[in-house]
Amino acid sequence: MTRLIIGATEIEIAVLVATLPCRRAKPVFEGPVYRAPVHGDEVIIVRSGPGSANASAATAVALDRFCISHVYNVGVCGVYADERALLGTVVVGRAAVFADAGAQTDDAFLPLASLPLPLALADNGKPLFNIIPLTTERIPRTIPRSIFFTVATVSGSRQVAKTIRQRFMPDQKVLACEDMESAAVALVAAKAGVSCTVVRGISNLCGDRDHQDWKLKEAAEAAQTTLLKFF
């Protein structure tokens, strides 16, 4: 069994590379690739670079190059909430959403289903539009589940964050987070017929651009430490 881990930046894979007995492999574009044995299986770690385009390209190349049985996306995220107690904690994705893919009118945001422009077909033959299912099998229920909203432009204010949050999940009781890669990784995995799990640490409150209040390092390390426990 060979599992693929995609992280966008160095800080989001550093703990994995330092902990596992990694050796370097042929890079994916300019992104380093590491291979490591884990309990008789193999883990491939790829640093994709930030954003959906980098993430999808790196995932596609890695899936083509290696015989991958499961894809993991690891990293940090913002949370659509005002609870600072969530900073540094880890969440696992129930679904990943292309939150800004569609059409924006003067009055409303129109998702891909309204156009209609499906991104892929699910295993059951139904079209996938903005929302890409994720796998949480064998992930302890003690780890909170979240919906991940993948955006090209991150929320720069609380009002923008609220607007994006309400596009697909208006129920404020549902935990939702914001990132720049998870839906792209999940979509490529879905197209390849491979399960995808997203594990991310909460580094900031969406809309808060004061980095002094962020827990970027703590969130990145927590996500990777949690992922290592799955292996």
Phi, psi and omega per residue, in radians:
M1 nan 2.249 3.114
T2 -2.082 2.161 -3.129
R3 -1.937 2.485 -3.109
L4 -1.882 2.296 3.038
I5 -2.036 2.152 3.111
I6 -1.933 2.124 3.029
G7 -2.215 2.518 -3.002
A8 -1.329 -0.724 -3.011
T9 -2.223 2.970 -3.088
E10 -1.052 -0.737 -3.103
I11 -1.128 -0.412 -3.095
E12 -1.518 -0.071 3.052
I13 -2.233 -0.078 -2.992
A14 -1.042 -0.734 -3.131
V15 -1.142 -0.723 3.118
L16 -1.070 -0.813 -3.108
V17 -1.152 -0.652 -3.128
A18 -1.297 -0.481 -3.050
T19 -1.566 -0.741 -3.093
L20 -1.458 2.675 3.128
P21 -1.335 1.280 -2.987
C22 -1.455 2.604 2.925
R23 -2.282 2.579 -3.089
R24 -1.272 2.548 3.069
A25 -2.217 3.126 3.133
K26 -1.023 2.251 -3.100
P27 -1.175 2.744 2.976
V28 -1.719 1.877 -2.959
F29 0.952 -2.219 3.122
E30 -1.608 -0.012 -3.089
G31 -1.462 2.285 3.131
P32 -1.170 2.639 3.106
V33 -2.218 2.375 3.128
Y34 -2.182 2.537 3.062
R35 -2.113 2.409 -3.120
A36 -2.568 2.351 3.033
P37 -1.361 2.416 3.114
V38 -2.440 1.859 3.091
H39 0.911 0.800 3.095
G40 1.495 -0.183 3.080
D41 -1.821 -3.031 3.121
E42 -2.296 2.490 3.066
V43 -2.053 2.293 3.042
I44 -1.870 2.204 -3.136
I45 -2.013 2.206 -3.106
V46 -2.212 2.286 2.978
R47 -1.635 1.992 -2.985
S48 -1.496 -0.512 -2.873
G49 1.644 2.756 -3.034
P50 -1.338 2.649 3.029
G51 1.664 2.808 -3.055
S52 -1.113 -0.700 -3.101
A53 -1.097 -0.835 3.099
N54 -1.085 -0.763 -3.082
A55 -1.135 -0.775 -3.123
S56 -1.192 -0.696 3.132
A57 -1.117 -0.816 -3.128
A58 -1.128 -0.693 3.120
T59 -1.128 -0.756 -3.127
A60 -1.109 -0.767 3.140
V61 -1.124 -0.768 -3.130
A62 -1.131 -0.707 3.112
L63 -1.132 -0.603 3.117
D64 -1.282 -0.611 -3.049
R65 -1.418 -0.625 -3.057
F66 -2.050 2.737 3.093
C67 -1.537 1.503 -2.985
I68 -1.571 2.335 3.108
S69 -1.778 -0.348 -3.101
H70 -2.769 2.450 3.120
V71 -1.958 2.342 3.046
Y72 -2.083 2.315 2.985
N73 -1.889 2.168 -3.064
V74 -2.190 2.545 3.128
G75 2.905 -2.653 -3.125
V76 -2.051 2.966 -3.131
C77 -2.786 2.827 2.946
G78 -1.670 2.812 -3.129
V79 -2.085 2.400 3.088
Y80 -1.451 1.324 -3.131
A81 -2.875 2.929 3.100
D82 -1.913 0.370 -3.065
E83 -1.737 1.768 -3.134
R84 -1.161 -0.306 3.103
A85 -1.130 -0.323 3.131
L86 -1.350 -0.313 -3.087
L87 -1.113 2.290 -3.125
G88 1.570 -0.110 3.123
T89 -1.562 2.872 -3.049
V90 -1.911 2.442 3.072
V91 -2.276 2.654 3.111
V92 -2.051 2.438 -3.015
G93 -1.413 2.359 2.953
R94 -1.532 -0.542 3.102
A95 -2.801 2.724 3.054
A96 -2.080 2.408 -3.002
V97 -2.125 2.256 2.933
F98 -1.332 1.617 -2.901
A99 -1.355 -0.307 3.134
D100 -2.138 0.417 3.071
A101 -1.713 2.025 -3.105
G102 2.774 -2.511 3.119
A103 -2.277 2.394 3.120
Q104 -1.906 1.977 3.065
T105 -1.665 3.132 3.088
D106 -1.139 -0.449 -3.022
D107 -1.861 -0.442 -2.999
A108 -2.791 2.848 2.991
F109 -1.671 2.284 -3.134
L110 -1.895 2.061 -3.136
P111 -1.252 2.995 -3.065
L112 -1.049 -0.558 -3.117
A113 -1.108 -0.467 -3.117
S114 -1.425 -0.149 -3.049
L115 -1.453 -0.728 -0.274
P116 -1.637 2.433 -3.130
L117 -2.388 1.489 3.108
P118 -1.175 2.518 3.125
L119 -1.525 -0.476 -3.090
A120 -2.950 3.103 3.031
L121 -1.971 2.384 3.071
A122 -1.291 3.009 3.139
D123 -1.023 -0.538 -3.131
N124 -1.494 0.098 3.103
G125 1.539 -0.102 3.132
K126 -1.381 2.531 -3.117
P127 -1.228 2.521 3.030
L128 -1.815 2.207 3.130
F129 -1.834 -1.950 -3.104
N130 -1.349 -0.535 -2.992
I131 -1.726 2.142 -3.129
I132 -1.940 2.097 -3.138
P133 -1.131 2.606 3.072
L134 -2.130 2.836 -3.133
T135 -1.804 2.320 3.062
T136 -2.145 0.293 -3.129
E137 -1.057 2.451 3.113
R138 1.124 0.240 3.030
I139 -1.666 2.189 -3.098
P140 -0.956 2.452 -3.140
R141 -1.190 -0.218 3.115
T142 -1.236 -0.300 3.101
I143 -1.546 2.123 -3.081
P144 -1.032 2.518 3.059
R145 -1.649 2.548 -3.113
S146 -2.462 2.748 2.903
I147 -1.671 2.261 3.128
F148 -1.743 2.176 3.075
F149 -1.727 1.977 3.134
T150 -1.642 2.203 -3.079
V151 -2.265 2.713 3.003
A152 -1.510 -0.522 3.113
T153 -2.090 1.960 -3.082
V154 -1.263 2.769 -3.100
S155 -1.126 2.187 -3.139
G156 -1.765 -0.031 3.098
S157 -2.696 2.867 3.131
R158 -1.129 -0.623 -3.130
Q159 -1.195 -0.721 3.075
V160 -1.091 -0.757 3.115
A161 -1.036 -0.741 3.130
K162 -1.109 -0.712 -3.133
T163 -1.109 -0.809 3.134
I164 -1.129 -0.750 -3.117
R165 -1.004 -0.658 -3.048
Q166 -1.418 -0.140 -3.099
R167 -1.118 -0.718 -3.040
F168 -2.135 -0.473 -3.093
M169 -2.269 1.323 -3.109
P170 -1.177 -0.354 3.131
D171 -1.211 1.912 -3.082
Q172 -1.188 -0.221 -3.140
K173 -1.366 -0.294 3.127
V174 -1.466 2.162 3.127
L175 -1.176 2.250 -3.128
A176 -2.377 2.480 -3.108
C177 -2.290 2.864 -3.070
E178 -2.129 2.327 3.071
D179 -2.562 -3.035 -3.082
M180 -2.088 0.058 -3.028
E181 -2.393 -0.477 -2.866
S182 -1.052 -0.730 -3.130
A183 -1.137 -0.619 3.124
A184 -1.144 -0.779 3.095
V185 -1.086 -0.785 -3.110
A186 -1.122 -0.656 3.141
L187 -1.136 -0.808 3.132
V188 -1.106 -0.711 3.091
A189 -1.080 -0.745 3.140
A190 -1.094 -0.720 3.118
K191 -1.101 -0.539 3.141
A192 -1.541 -0.051 -3.131
G193 1.286 0.511 -3.099
V194 -2.032 2.383 3.123
S195 -1.173 2.620 -3.127
C196 -2.322 2.351 3.078
T197 -2.146 2.349 3.116
V198 -1.977 2.197 3.132
V199 -2.203 2.049 -3.089
R200 -2.408 2.612 3.043
G201 -1.712 2.462 -3.117
I202 -1.445 2.036 -3.067
S203 -1.770 -0.379 -3.022
N204 -2.808 2.901 2.993
L205 -1.538 2.292 -3.116
C206 -1.024 2.321 -3.120
G207 1.655 -0.256 3.117
D208 -1.581 1.904 -3.098
R209 -1.727 0.130 3.076
D210 -1.469 1.766 -3.043
H211 -1.148 -0.280 3.094
Q212 -1.125 -0.416 -3.134
D213 -1.612 -0.069 -3.084
W214 -1.446 2.745 3.010
K215 -2.137 1.118 -3.041
L216 -1.159 -0.907 -3.108
K217 -1.105 -0.794 -3.122
E218 -1.093 -0.715 -3.130
A219 -1.165 -0.768 3.135
A220 -1.091 -0.773 3.140
E221 -1.164 -0.684 -3.138
A222 -1.121 -0.727 3.138
A223 -1.099 -0.762 -3.120
Q224 -1.220 -0.685 3.103
T225 -1.104 -0.705 3.097
T226 -1.134 -0.748 3.133
L227 -1.087 -0.686 3.113
L228 -1.048 -0.573 3.123
K229 -1.147 -0.494 3.120
F230 -1.174 -0.468 -3.059
F231 -1.555 nan nan
